[in-house]
Amino acid sequence: MPKMNLSHFEAAFLFSLLVSIVLGVVTKNNDRDRLHYGVYTFVCFMVALFGIGWLMYLGHG
Amino acid sequence: MATEKTDKEPVSIRVWAPALALGWLVPGGGHLLLRRTGRGVLLLVAITTMFLCGLMMRGTMFTPQGEDLLTVLINWGGWVGNVCSGILYLMSVWLGYAQPDVAGAVHDYGTKFLVTAGLLNLLAMVDVFEIARGRKS
């Protein structure tokens, strides 16, 4: 099996995308709500990713 | 109507157990069995992709071991997460996947991907159970 070398951002992006898909599918009762929840979850992941990333960058000095 | 089902009416184990078992063995399989094809395929693709990415990042599979409480919790919890992936976990173990735990961000991400794939499949199994019991569409 080939080896995959991803950066922190790529791995976190892929993780967010796949988890958002599953959370969207299993959480709500109709397709519209599922899509909205999946997108909402993904946006939350991205906000946390960039927010915490910048916090660590600024906190590190 | 006398045959109409109510919320409190118990649903036979023969209705939900096969879907739950298939949902564990094949991610999304329970949904497919219950004719939720679109959602089943999405779950199959997402969970399998996550597991395969974990393997390609050379993540570590947990084994149930440990002496102190924290190590036991981490190893048993991780192992349960791995086992929840069903056939993906069984196949990789049967085919000899045994990546040692080494330092490195990519390996660490891989380990998390492997466990998360199992935990996402657990969520899918709960969804299958709810559908089979008639609590969800």
N, CA and C atoms of all chains as a GROMACS GRO file, in nm:
protein
  594
    1MET      N    1   0.084  -0.120   0.000
    1MET     CA    2   0.000   0.000   0.000
    1MET      C    3   0.088   0.125   0.000
    2PRO      N    4   0.060   0.221  -0.089
    2PRO     CA    5   0.145   0.341  -0.095
    2PRO      C    6   0.139   0.421   0.033
    3LYS      N    7   0.248   0.491   0.059
    3LYS     CA    8   0.251   0.573   0.180
    3LYS      C    9   0.204   0.714   0.147
    4MET      N   10   0.129   0.771   0.240
    4MET     CA   11   0.071   0.903   0.218
    4MET      C   12   0.136   1.002   0.315
    5ASN      N   13   0.194   1.106   0.261
    5ASN     CA   14   0.253   1.210   0.346
    5ASN      C   15   0.174   1.338   0.331
    6LEU      N   16   0.099   1.372   0.432
    6LEU     CA   17   0.017   1.493   0.427
    6LEU      C   18   0.070   1.594   0.527
    7SER      N   19   0.050   1.722   0.494
    7SER     CA   20   0.084   1.826   0.591
    7SER      C   21  -0.024   1.829   0.699
    8HIS      N   22   0.001   1.905   0.805
    8HIS     CA   23  -0.100   1.919   0.911
    8HIS      C   24  -0.232   1.969   0.853
    9PHE      N   25  -0.222   2.072   0.768
    9PHE     CA   26  -0.344   2.130   0.713
    9PHE      C   27  -0.418   2.030   0.625
   10GLU      N   28  -0.346   1.961   0.540
   10GLU     CA   29  -0.412   1.865   0.450
   10GLU      C   30  -0.481   1.754   0.529
   11ALA      N   31  -0.412   1.704   0.632
   11ALA     CA   32  -0.471   1.596   0.712
   11ALA      C   33  -0.594   1.647   0.787
   12ALA      N   34  -0.585   1.767   0.844
   12ALA     CA   35  -0.698   1.821   0.920
   12ALA      C   36  -0.815   1.853   0.826
   13PHE      N   37  -0.784   1.900   0.704
   13PHE     CA   38  -0.889   1.930   0.607
   13PHE      C   39  -0.962   1.801   0.567
   14LEU      N   40  -0.885   1.698   0.537
   14LEU     CA   41  -0.944   1.569   0.498
   14LEU      C   42  -1.028   1.511   0.612
   15PHE      N   43  -0.975   1.518   0.732
   15PHE     CA   44  -1.046   1.469   0.850
   15PHE      C   45  -1.178   1.544   0.865
   16SER      N   46  -1.174   1.677   0.853
   16SER     CA   47  -1.295   1.759   0.868
   16SER      C   48  -1.399   1.724   0.763
   17LEU      N   49  -1.353   1.708   0.641
   17LEU     CA   50  -1.445   1.679   0.531
   17LEU      C   51  -1.517   1.546   0.553
   18LEU      N   52  -1.441   1.443   0.586
   18LEU     CA   53  -1.501   1.309   0.601
   18LEU      C   54  -1.591   1.301   0.724
   19VAL      N   55  -1.548   1.360   0.834
   19VAL     CA   56  -1.632   1.359   0.955
   19VAL      C   57  -1.760   1.439   0.930
   20SER      N   58  -1.750   1.551   0.860
   20SER     CA   59  -1.869   1.633   0.833
   20SER      C   60  -1.970   1.557   0.748
   21ILE      N   61  -1.920   1.481   0.650
   21ILE     CA   62  -2.012   1.402   0.566
   21ILE      C   63  -2.090   1.304   0.652
   22VAL      N   64  -2.019   1.230   0.739
   22VAL     CA   65  -2.086   1.128   0.821
   22VAL      C   66  -2.181   1.194   0.920
   23LEU      N   67  -2.137   1.302   0.985
   23LEU     CA   68  -2.225   1.368   1.082
   23LEU      C   69  -2.349   1.422   1.013
   24GLY      N   70  -2.332   1.475   0.893
   24GLY     CA   71  -2.448   1.524   0.818
   24GLY      C   72  -2.544   1.412   0.784
   25VAL      N   73  -2.492   1.298   0.745
   25VAL     CA   74  -2.577   1.186   0.703
   25VAL      C   75  -2.655   1.127   0.820
   26VAL      N   76  -2.589   1.111   0.935
   26VAL     CA   77  -2.655   1.036   1.044
   26VAL      C   78  -2.735   1.123   1.140
   27THR      N   79  -2.724   1.255   1.127
   27THR     CA   80  -2.783   1.337   1.232
   27THR      C   81  -2.926   1.381   1.205
   28LYS      N   82  -2.956   1.425   1.085
   28LYS     CA   83  -3.086   1.490   1.059
   28LYS      C   84  -3.184   1.397   0.988
   29ASN      N   85  -3.305   1.450   0.969
   29ASN     CA   86  -3.415   1.366   0.918
   29ASN      C   87  -3.449   1.385   0.772
   30ASN      N   88  -3.403   1.493   0.710
   30ASN     CA   89  -3.428   1.507   0.565
   30ASN      C   90  -3.301   1.558   0.497
   31ASP      N   91  -3.299   1.543   0.364
   31ASP     CA   92  -3.176   1.570   0.289
   31ASP      C   93  -3.132   1.716   0.301
   32ARG      N   94  -3.227   1.806   0.302
   32ARG     CA   95  -3.194   1.948   0.312
   32ARG      C   96  -3.122   1.979   0.444
   33ASP      N   97  -3.179   1.927   0.554
   33ASP     CA   98  -3.118   1.948   0.685
   33ASP      C   99  -2.983   1.880   0.696
   34ARG      N  100  -2.973   1.762   0.632
   34ARG     CA  101  -2.844   1.689   0.636
   34ARG      C  102  -2.735   1.769   0.567
   35LEU      N  103  -2.769   1.825   0.449
   35LEU     CA  104  -2.672   1.905   0.375
   35LEU      C  105  -2.631   2.027   0.457
   36HIS      N  106  -2.730   2.095   0.513
   36HIS     CA  107  -2.702   2.215   0.593
   36HIS      C  108  -2.613   2.181   0.713
   37TYR      N  109  -2.645   2.072   0.780
   37TYR     CA  110  -2.568   2.036   0.900
   37TYR      C  111  -2.426   1.993   0.863
   38GLY      N  112  -2.413   1.921   0.752
   38GLY     CA  113  -2.280   1.880   0.706
   38GLY      C  114  -2.194   2.001   0.674
   39VAL      N  115  -2.251   2.098   0.602
   39VAL     CA  116  -2.176   2.219   0.566
   39VAL      C  117  -2.144   2.299   0.693
   40TYR      N  118  -2.242   2.310   0.782
   40TYR     CA  119  -2.222   2.383   0.908
   40TYR      C  120  -2.107   2.321   0.989
   41THR      N  121  -2.107   2.189   0.999
   41THR     CA  122  -2.002   2.120   1.075
   41THR      C  123  -1.865   2.143   1.012
   42PHE      N  124  -1.862   2.136   0.878
   42PHE     CA  125  -1.735   2.156   0.808
   42PHE      C  126  -1.683   2.299   0.831
   43VAL      N  127  -1.773   2.397   0.823
   43VAL     CA  128  -1.731   2.537   0.847
   43VAL      C  129  -1.679   2.553   0.990
   44CYS      N  130  -1.747   2.490   1.086
   44CYS     CA  131  -1.700   2.496   1.226
   44CYS      C  132  -1.560   2.438   1.239
   45PHE      N  133  -1.537   2.325   1.172
   45PHE     CA  134  -1.403   2.265   1.174
   45PHE      C  135  -1.299   2.364   1.119
   46MET      N  136  -1.333   2.427   1.006
   46MET     CA  137  -1.238   2.518   0.942
   46MET      C  138  -1.211   2.640   1.030
   47VAL      N  139  -1.316   2.694   1.091
   47VAL     CA  140  -1.299   2.810   1.180
   47VAL      C  141  -1.208   2.770   1.296
   48ALA      N  142  -1.233   2.653   1.354
   48ALA     CA  143  -1.149   2.607   1.466
   48ALA      C  144  -1.006   2.583   1.420
   49LEU      N  145  -0.992   2.526   1.300
   49LEU     CA  146  -0.858   2.496   1.247
   49LEU      C  147  -0.775   2.623   1.230
   50PHE      N  148  -0.834   2.722   1.161
   50PHE     CA  149  -0.760   2.846   1.140
   50PHE      C  150  -0.748   2.928   1.269
   51GLY      N  151  -0.855   2.931   1.348
   51GLY     CA  152  -0.853   3.007   1.473
   51GLY      C  153  -0.747   2.955   1.569
   52ILE      N  154  -0.747   2.826   1.594
   52ILE     CA  155  -0.650   2.769   1.687
   52ILE      C  156  -0.510   2.776   1.628
   53GLY      N  157  -0.501   2.762   1.495
   53GLY     CA  158  -0.371   2.775   1.429
   53GLY      C  159  -0.311   2.913   1.452
   54TRP      N  160  -0.393   3.016   1.432
   54TRP     CA  161  -0.344   3.153   1.454
   54TRP      C  162  -0.312   3.177   1.601
   55LEU      N  163  -0.396   3.124   1.690
   55LEU     CA  164  -0.369   3.139   1.834
   55LEU      C  165  -0.234   3.079   1.872
   56MET      N  166  -0.207   2.960   1.817
   56MET     CA  167  -0.078   2.896   1.848
   56MET      C  168   0.037   2.977   1.789
   57TYR      N  169   0.016   3.031   1.668
   57TYR     CA  170   0.120   3.111   1.602
   57TYR      C  171   0.150   3.237   1.683
   58LEU      N  172   0.043   3.306   1.725
   58LEU     CA  173   0.062   3.431   1.800
   58LEU      C  174   0.113   3.402   1.941
   59GLY      N  175   0.062   3.296   2.002
   59GLY     CA  176   0.104   3.262   2.138
   59GLY      C  177   0.249   3.217   2.144
   60HIS      N  178   0.295   3.162   2.032
   60HIS     CA  179   0.434   3.113   2.031
   60HIS      C  180   0.533   3.227   2.026
   61GLY      N  181   0.488   3.344   1.981
   61GLY     CA  182   0.576   3.462   1.974
   61GLY      C  183   0.646   3.463   1.846
   62MET      N  184  -5.664   0.115   1.338
   62MET     CA  185  -5.635  -0.017   1.285
   62MET      C  186  -5.560  -0.103   1.388
   63ALA      N  187  -5.594  -0.229   1.390
   63ALA     CA  188  -5.533  -0.316   1.490
   63ALA      C  189  -5.385  -0.342   1.461
   64THR      N  190  -5.348  -0.337   1.331
   64THR     CA  191  -5.209  -0.369   1.295
   64THR      C  192  -5.118  -0.247   1.297
   65GLU      N  193  -5.174  -0.129   1.321
   65GLU     CA  194  -5.092  -0.009   1.318
   65GLU      C  195  -4.991  -0.009   1.433
   66LYS      N  196  -4.867   0.030   1.401
   66LYS     CA  197  -4.762   0.028   1.504
   66LYS      C  198  -4.764   0.159   1.583
   67THR      N  199  -4.741   0.149   1.709
   67THR     CA  200  -4.726   0.268   1.792
   67THR      C  201  -4.581   0.283   1.831
   68ASP      N  202  -4.545   0.401   1.889
   68ASP     CA  203  -4.407   0.427   1.928
   68ASP      C  204  -4.360   0.330   2.036
   69LYS      N  205  -4.454   0.290   2.123
   69LYS     CA  206  -4.415   0.207   2.237
   69LYS      C  207  -4.410   0.058   2.203
   70GLU      N  208  -4.458   0.023   2.085
   70GLU     CA  209  -4.460  -0.119   2.048
   70GLU      C  210  -4.318  -0.168   2.025
   71PRO      N  211  -4.276  -0.275   2.094
   71PRO     CA  212  -4.139  -0.323   2.076
   71PRO      C  213  -4.118  -0.382   1.937
   72VAL      N  214  -4.004  -0.350   1.877
   72VAL     CA  215  -3.972  -0.403   1.745
   72VAL      C  216  -3.886  -0.527   1.765
   73SER      N  217  -3.917  -0.631   1.690
   73SER     CA  218  -3.847  -0.758   1.705
   73SER      C  219  -3.698  -0.743   1.676
   74ILE      N  220  -3.620  -0.820   1.749
   74ILE     CA  221  -3.474  -0.818   1.727
   74ILE      C  222  -3.440  -0.867   1.587
   75ARG      N  223  -3.531  -0.947   1.528
   75ARG     CA  224  -3.506  -0.997   1.393
   75ARG      C  225  -3.512  -0.885   1.289
   76VAL      N  226  -3.573  -0.774   1.327
   76VAL     CA  227  -3.582  -0.662   1.234
   76VAL      C  228  -3.453  -0.581   1.236
   77TRP      N  229  -3.405  -0.547   1.356
   77TRP     CA  230  -3.292  -0.454   1.362
   77TRP      C  231  -3.156  -0.523   1.374
   78ALA      N  232  -3.150  -0.644   1.427
   78ALA     CA  233  -3.020  -0.707   1.448
   78ALA      C  234  -2.942  -0.733   1.318
   79PRO      N  235  -3.006  -0.786   1.212
   79PRO     CA  236  -2.929  -0.806   1.088
   79PRO      C  237  -2.875  -0.676   1.030
   80ALA      N  238  -2.955  -0.570   1.036
   80ALA     CA  239  -2.910  -0.441   0.983
   80ALA      C  240  -2.794  -0.387   1.067
   81LEU      N  241  -2.806  -0.404   1.199
   81LEU     CA  242  -2.700  -0.356   1.288
   81LEU      C  243  -2.570  -0.435   1.265
   82ALA      N  244  -2.584  -0.567   1.251
   82ALA     CA  245  -2.466  -0.652   1.230
   82ALA      C  246  -2.399  -0.618   1.096
   83LEU      N  247  -2.481  -0.602   0.992
   83LEU     CA  248  -2.424  -0.568   0.861
   83LEU      C  249  -2.363  -0.428   0.864
   84GLY      N  250  -2.427  -0.338   0.940
   84GLY     CA  251  -2.374  -0.202   0.954
   84GLY      C  252  -2.238  -0.201   1.021
   85TRP      N  253  -2.218  -0.294   1.116
   85TRP     CA  254  -2.085  -0.303   1.178
   85TRP      C  255  -1.984  -0.363   1.080
   86LEU      N  256  -2.024  -0.473   1.014
   86LEU     CA  257  -1.931  -0.544   0.928
   86LEU      C  258  -1.889  -0.461   0.807
   87VAL      N  259  -1.986  -0.400   0.741
   87VAL     CA  260  -1.957  -0.317   0.623
   87VAL      C  261  -2.009  -0.176   0.652
   88PRO      N  262  -1.923  -0.077   0.660
   88PRO     CA  263  -1.972   0.059   0.684
   88PRO      C  264  -2.077   0.099   0.580
   89GLY      N  265  -2.192   0.143   0.626
   89GLY     CA  266  -2.301   0.181   0.536
   89GLY      C  267  -2.387   0.062   0.494
   90GLY      N  268  -2.345  -0.059   0.529
   90GLY     CA  269  -2.419  -0.179   0.488
   90GLY      C  270  -2.557  -0.187   0.548
   91GLY      N  271  -2.572  -0.142   0.671
   91GLY     CA  272  -2.703  -0.144   0.736
   91GLY      C  273  -2.801  -0.053   0.664
   92HIS      N  274  -2.753   0.064   0.624
   92HIS     CA  275  -2.838   0.157   0.548
   92HIS      C  276  -2.878   0.096   0.414
   93LEU      N  277  -2.782   0.031   0.350
   93LEU     CA  278  -2.811  -0.032   0.221
   93LEU      C  279  -2.916  -0.142   0.238
   94LEU      N  280  -2.903  -0.221   0.346
   94LEU     CA  281  -3.000  -0.328   0.372
   94LEU      C  282  -3.140  -0.270   0.395
   95LEU      N  283  -3.145  -0.154   0.459
   95LEU     CA  284  -3.275  -0.091   0.486
   95LEU      C  285  -3.320   0.000   0.371
   96ARG      N  286  -3.254  -0.014   0.257
   96ARG     CA  287  -3.288   0.058   0.134
   96ARG      C  288  -3.272   0.210   0.147
   97ARG      N  289  -3.174   0.253   0.225
   97ARG     CA  290  -3.134   0.394   0.227
   97ARG      C  291  -3.005   0.403   0.145
   98THR      N  292  -3.019   0.385   0.013
   98THR     CA  293  -2.902   0.363  -0.072
   98THR      C  294  -2.807   0.482  -0.073
   99GLY      N  295  -2.861   0.601  -0.094
   99GLY     CA  296  -2.775   0.719  -0.104
   99GLY      C  297  -2.692   0.740   0.022
  100ARG      N  298  -2.758   0.732   0.137
  100ARG     CA  299  -2.687   0.752   0.262
  100ARG      C  300  -2.588   0.639   0.288
  101GLY      N  301  -2.628   0.516   0.252
  101GLY     CA  302  -2.539   0.402   0.270
  101GLY      C  303  -2.412   0.418   0.189
  102VAL      N  304  -2.426   0.461   0.065
  102VAL     CA  305  -2.308   0.478  -0.021
  102VAL      C  306  -2.218   0.589   0.032
  103LEU      N  307  -2.280   0.699   0.077
  103LEU     CA  308  -2.200   0.809   0.134
  103LEU      C  309  -2.120   0.763   0.256
  104LEU      N  310  -2.187   0.687   0.344
  104LEU     CA  311  -2.118   0.636   0.462
  104LEU      C  312  -2.007   0.540   0.424
  105LEU      N  313  -2.036   0.451   0.330
  105LEU     CA  314  -1.937   0.355   0.284
  105LEU      C  315  -1.812   0.426   0.232
  106VAL      N  316  -1.835   0.526   0.145
  106VAL     CA  317  -1.721   0.596   0.084
  106VAL      C  318  -1.644   0.676   0.190
  107ALA      N  319  -1.717   0.750   0.274
  107ALA     CA  320  -1.650   0.838   0.371
  107ALA      C  321  -1.570   0.757   0.474
  108ILE      N  322  -1.632   0.654   0.531
  108ILE     CA  323  -1.565   0.577   0.637
  108ILE      C  324  -1.451   0.494   0.579
  109THR      N  325  -1.473   0.434   0.462
  109THR     CA  326  -1.366   0.355   0.401
  109THR      C  327  -1.248   0.444   0.361
  110THR      N  328  -1.278   0.562   0.306
  110THR     CA  329  -1.171   0.655   0.270
  110THR      C  330  -1.089   0.694   0.392
  111MET      N  331  -1.161   0.722   0.502
  111MET     CA  332  -1.089   0.761   0.624
  111MET      C  333  -1.000   0.646   0.674
  112PHE      N  334  -1.051   0.525   0.671
  112PHE     CA  335  -0.972   0.411   0.717
  112PHE      C  336  -0.850   0.389   0.626
  113LEU      N  337  -0.872   0.394   0.495
  113LEU     CA  338  -0.761   0.372   0.402
  113LEU      C  339  -0.655   0.482   0.414
  114CYS      N  340  -0.699   0.606   0.435
  114CYS     CA  341  -0.603   0.714   0.456
  114CYS      C  342  -0.521   0.687   0.582
  115GLY      N  343  -0.588   0.637   0.687
  115GLY     CA  344  -0.517   0.601   0.810
  115GLY      C  345  -0.412   0.495   0.785
  116LEU      N  346  -0.447   0.396   0.703
  116LEU     CA  347  -0.350   0.290   0.670
  116LEU      C  348  -0.233   0.348   0.590
  117MET      N  349  -0.266   0.434   0.492
  117MET     CA  350  -0.159   0.489   0.407
  117MET      C  351  -0.071   0.586   0.484
  118MET      N  352  -0.123   0.643   0.591
  118MET     CA  353  -0.040   0.729   0.676
  118MET      C  354   0.036   0.646   0.780
  119ARG      N  355   0.019   0.514   0.769
  119ARG     CA  356   0.088   0.419   0.859
  119ARG      C  357   0.051   0.443   1.006
  120GLY      N  358  -0.080   0.457   1.029
  120GLY     CA  359  -0.127   0.470   1.166
  120GLY      C  360  -0.115   0.338   1.240
  121THR      N  361  -0.117   0.345   1.372
  121THR     CA  362  -0.102   0.226   1.456
  121THR      C  363  -0.239   0.173   1.498
  122MET      N  364  -0.253   0.039   1.494
  122MET     CA  365  -0.373  -0.024   1.550
  122MET      C  366  -0.350  -0.047   1.699
  123PHE      N  367  -0.451  -0.016   1.778
  123PHE     CA  368  -0.439  -0.038   1.922
  123PHE      C  369  -0.461  -0.185   1.956
  124THR      N  370  -0.396  -0.230   2.062
  124THR     CA  371  -0.423  -0.364   2.116
  124THR      C  372  -0.460  -0.347   2.263
  125PRO      N  373  -0.554  -0.429   2.314
  125PRO     CA  374  -0.596  -0.413   2.453
  125PRO      C  375  -0.487  -0.454   2.550
  126GLN      N  376  -0.420  -0.358   2.608
  126GLN     CA  377  -0.311  -0.385   2.702
  126GLN      C  378  -0.293  -0.265   2.793
  127GLY      N  379  -0.202  -0.276   2.885
  127GLY     CA  380  -0.171  -0.164   2.974
  127GLY      C  381  -0.170  -0.206   3.118
  128GLU      N  382  -0.100  -0.128   3.196
  128GLU     CA  383  -0.088  -0.158   3.339
  128GLU      C  384  -0.157  -0.051   3.424
  129ASP      N  385  -0.121   0.076   3.399
  129ASP     CA  386  -0.188   0.181   3.477
  129ASP      C  387  -0.319   0.221   3.409
  130LEU      N  388  -0.405   0.290   3.483
  130LEU     CA  389  -0.542   0.318   3.438
  130LEU      C  390  -0.546   0.395   3.306
  131LEU      N  391  -0.461   0.497   3.294
  131LEU     CA  392  -0.463   0.580   3.174
  131LEU      C  393  -0.425   0.500   3.049
  132THR      N  394  -0.321   0.418   3.062
  132THR     CA  395  -0.278   0.335   2.949
  132THR      C  396  -0.386   0.234   2.911
  133VAL      N  397  -0.450   0.177   3.013
  133VAL     CA  398  -0.558   0.080   2.986
  133VAL      C  399  -0.672   0.150   2.911
  134LEU      N  400  -0.710   0.270   2.959
  134LEU     CA  401  -0.819   0.344   2.894
  134LEU      C  402  -0.786   0.377   2.749
  135ILE      N  403  -0.664   0.426   2.725
  135ILE     CA  404  -0.624   0.463   2.590
  135ILE      C  405  -0.622   0.341   2.498
  136ASN      N  406  -0.559   0.233   2.544
  136ASN     CA  407  -0.544   0.116   2.457
  136ASN      C  408  -0.675   0.043   2.434
  137TRP      N  409  -0.753   0.024   2.541
  137TRP     CA  410  -0.882  -0.044   2.522
  137TRP      C  411  -0.978   0.043   2.442
  138GLY      N  412  -0.980   0.174   2.472
  138GLY     CA  413  -1.066   0.264   2.395
  138GLY      C  414  -1.029   0.267   2.248
  139GLY      N  415  -0.898   0.276   2.221
  139GLY     CA  416  -0.852   0.277   2.083
  139GLY      C  417  -0.883   0.146   2.013
  140TRP      N  418  -0.868   0.037   2.086
  140TRP     CA  419  -0.896  -0.095   2.026
  140TRP      C  420  -1.045  -0.107   1.990
  141VAL      N  421  -1.132  -0.062   2.081
  141VAL     CA  422  -1.276  -0.066   2.052
  141VAL      C  423  -1.305   0.020   1.928
  142GLY      N  424  -1.243   0.138   1.922
  142GLY     CA  425  -1.259   0.224   1.804
  142GLY      C  426  -1.215   0.154   1.677
  143ASN      N  427  -1.103   0.085   1.682
  143ASN     CA  428  -1.053   0.011   1.566
  143ASN      C  429  -1.149  -0.101   1.526
  144VAL      N  430  -1.194  -0.178   1.624
  144VAL     CA  431  -1.281  -0.294   1.596
  144VAL      C  432  -1.414  -0.249   1.534
  145CYS      N  433  -1.460  -0.129   1.570
  145CYS     CA  434  -1.588  -0.080   1.516
  145CYS      C  435  -1.583  -0.060   1.365
  146SER      N  436  -1.464  -0.062   1.306
  146SER     CA  437  -1.455  -0.048   1.160
  146SER      C  438  -1.498  -0.175   1.086
  147GLY      N  439  -1.520  -0.283   1.160
  147GLY     CA  440  -1.571  -0.406   1.098
  147GLY      C  441  -1.473  -0.474   1.007
  148ILE      N  442  -1.518  -0.502   0.885
  148ILE     CA  443  -1.437  -0.581   0.792
  148ILE      C  444  -1.306  -0.511   0.756
  149LEU      N  445  -1.306  -0.378   0.761
  149LEU     CA  446  -1.183  -0.303   0.729
  149LEU      C  447  -1.074  -0.338   0.830
  150TYR      N  448  -1.112  -0.340   0.957
  150TYR     CA  449  -1.016  -0.375   1.063
  150TYR      C  450  -0.976  -0.522   1.051
  151LEU      N  451  -1.076  -0.609   1.036
  151LEU     CA  452  -1.048  -0.753   1.031
  151LEU      C  453  -0.955  -0.787   0.914
  152MET      N  454  -0.984  -0.730   0.797
  152MET     CA  455  -0.901  -0.758   0.679
  152MET      C  456  -0.758  -0.709   0.699
  153SER      N  457  -0.744  -0.588   0.753
  153SER     CA  458  -0.608  -0.535   0.767
  153SER      C  459  -0.527  -0.616   0.868
  154VAL      N  460  -0.593  -0.665   0.974
  154VAL     CA  461  -0.522  -0.748   1.073
  154VAL      C  462  -0.490  -0.885   1.012
  155TRP      N  463  -0.590  -0.944   0.942
  155TRP     CA  464  -0.567  -1.076   0.881
  155TRP      C  465  -0.458  -1.071   0.776
  156LEU      N  466  -0.447  -0.957   0.706
  156LEU     CA  467  -0.346  -0.945   0.601
  156LEU      C  468  -0.210  -0.902   0.656
  157GLY      N  469  -0.203  -0.891   0.789
  157GLY     CA  470  -0.073  -0.871   0.851
  157GLY      C  471  -0.031  -0.728   0.875
  158TYR      N  472  -0.127  -0.636   0.874
  158TYR     CA  473  -0.090  -0.496   0.902
  158TYR      C  474  -0.053  -0.483   1.049
  159ALA      N  475   0.069  -0.447   1.077
  159ALA     CA  476   0.114  -0.433   1.216
  159ALA      C  477   0.216  -0.321   1.223
  160GLN      N  478   0.168  -0.201   1.211
  160GLN     CA  479   0.257  -0.085   1.213
  160GLN      C  480   0.297  -0.054   1.358
  161PRO      N  481   0.426  -0.053   1.387
  161PRO     CA  482   0.467  -0.015   1.523
  161PRO      C  483   0.442   0.134   1.548
  162ASP      N  484   0.426   0.168   1.675
  162ASP     CA  485   0.399   0.306   1.712
  162ASP      C  486   0.529   0.386   1.705
  163VAL      N  487   0.540   0.472   1.606
  163VAL     CA  488   0.661   0.552   1.590
  163VAL      C  489   0.626   0.700   1.600
  164ALA      N  490   0.728   0.780   1.631
  164ALA     CA  491   0.706   0.924   1.644
  164ALA      C  492   0.686   0.986   1.506
  165GLY      N  493   0.604   1.089   1.500
  165GLY     CA  494   0.583   1.159   1.374
  165GLY      C  495   0.440   1.203   1.359
  166ALA      N  496   0.422   1.323   1.304
  166ALA     CA  497   0.287   1.380   1.294
  166ALA      C  498   0.199   1.298   1.200
  167VAL      N  499   0.255   1.251   1.088
  167VAL     CA  500   0.174   1.178   0.991
  167VAL      C  501   0.126   1.045   1.049
  168HIS      N  502   0.217   0.974   1.118
  168HIS     CA  503   0.178   0.849   1.184
  168HIS      C  504   0.068   0.873   1.287
  169ASP      N  505   0.083   0.983   1.359
  169ASP     CA  506  -0.014   1.015   1.464
  169ASP      C  507  -0.151   1.046   1.404
  170TYR      N  508  -0.150   1.123   1.295
  170TYR     CA  509  -0.276   1.148   1.224
  170TYR      C  510  -0.336   1.016   1.175
  171GLY      N  511  -0.252   0.929   1.123
  171GLY     CA  512  -0.299   0.800   1.073
  171GLY      C  513  -0.370   0.720   1.181
  172THR      N  514  -0.310   0.718   1.301
  172THR     CA  515  -0.372   0.647   1.413
  172THR      C  516  -0.509   0.706   1.445
  173LYS      N  517  -0.517   0.838   1.445
  173LYS     CA  518  -0.645   0.903   1.474
  173LYS      C  519  -0.747   0.875   1.364
  174PHE      N  520  -0.702   0.873   1.240
  174PHE     CA  521  -0.792   0.842   1.128
  174PHE      C  522  -0.851   0.702   1.144
  175LEU      N  523  -0.766   0.606   1.184
  175LEU     CA  524  -0.812   0.467   1.198
  175LEU      C  525  -0.917   0.456   1.309
  176VAL      N  526  -0.891   0.520   1.422
  176VAL     CA  527  -0.987   0.513   1.532
  176VAL      C  528  -1.116   0.588   1.496
  177THR      N  529  -1.100   0.705   1.434
  177THR     CA  530  -1.218   0.784   1.401
  177THR      C  531  -1.306   0.714   1.299
  178ALA      N  532  -1.246   0.641   1.206
  178ALA     CA  533  -1.327   0.565   1.110
  178ALA      C  534  -1.419   0.468   1.184
  179GLY      N  535  -1.365   0.401   1.286
  179GLY     CA  536  -1.447   0.310   1.365
  179GLY      C  537  -1.556   0.381   1.443
  180LEU      N  538  -1.522   0.496   1.500
  180LEU     CA  539  -1.622   0.570   1.578
  180LEU      C  540  -1.732   0.626   1.488
  181LEU      N  541  -1.695   0.667   1.368
  181LEU     CA  542  -1.798   0.713   1.273
  181LEU      C  543  -1.889   0.598   1.233
  182ASN      N  544  -1.830   0.479   1.219
  182ASN     CA  545  -1.914   0.362   1.187
  182ASN      C  546  -2.007   0.330   1.304
  183LEU      N  547  -1.961   0.355   1.426
  183LEU     CA  548  -2.048   0.337   1.543
  183LEU      C  549  -2.168   0.432   1.535
  184LEU      N  550  -2.143   0.556   1.496
  184LEU     CA  551  -2.253   0.652   1.478
  184LEU      C  552  -2.349   0.603   1.371
  185ALA      N  553  -2.294   0.550   1.262
  185ALA     CA  554  -2.378   0.497   1.155
  185ALA      C  555  -2.462   0.380   1.205
  186MET      N  556  -2.403   0.298   1.293
  186MET     CA  557  -2.478   0.184   1.348
  186MET      C  558  -2.593   0.232   1.436
  187VAL      N  559  -2.570   0.337   1.513
  187VAL     CA  560  -2.678   0.393   1.596
  187VAL      C  561  -2.790   0.444   1.504
  188ASP      N  562  -2.752   0.509   1.394
  188ASP     CA  563  -2.851   0.559   1.298
  188ASP      C  564  -2.931   0.444   1.239
  189VAL      N  565  -2.863   0.335   1.204
  189VAL     CA  566  -2.931   0.216   1.150
  189VAL      C  567  -3.031   0.161   1.252
  190PHE      N  568  -2.989   0.154   1.377
  190PHE     CA  569  -3.076   0.104   1.484
  190PHE      C  570  -3.202   0.191   1.495
  191GLU      N  571  -3.183   0.323   1.490
  191GLU     CA  572  -3.297   0.414   1.499
  191GLU      C  573  -3.391   0.398   1.380
  192ILE      N  574  -3.334   0.380   1.262
  192ILE     CA  575  -3.417   0.361   1.142
  192ILE      C  576  -3.494   0.230   1.151
  193ALA      N  577  -3.423   0.123   1.192
  193ALA     CA  578  -3.487  -0.009   1.199
  193ALA      C  579  -3.596  -0.012   1.305
  194ARG      N  580  -3.579   0.065   1.412
  194ARG     CA  581  -3.681   0.071   1.517
  194ARG      C  582  -3.795   0.164   1.479
  195GLY      N  583  -3.782   0.234   1.367
  195GLY     CA  584  -3.888   0.323   1.321
  195GLY      C  585  -3.888   0.460   1.386
  196ARG      N  586  -3.778   0.496   1.451
  196ARG     CA  587  -3.771   0.626   1.517
  196ARG      C  588  -3.722   0.736   1.423
  197LYS      N  589  -3.657   0.693   1.314
  197LYS     CA  590  -3.609   0.790   1.215
  197LYS      C  591  -3.654   0.746   1.077
  198SER      N  592  -3.650   0.841   0.985
  198SER     CA  593  -3.692   0.810   0.848
  198SER      C  594  -3.587   0.726   0.778
   0.00000   0.00000   0.00000
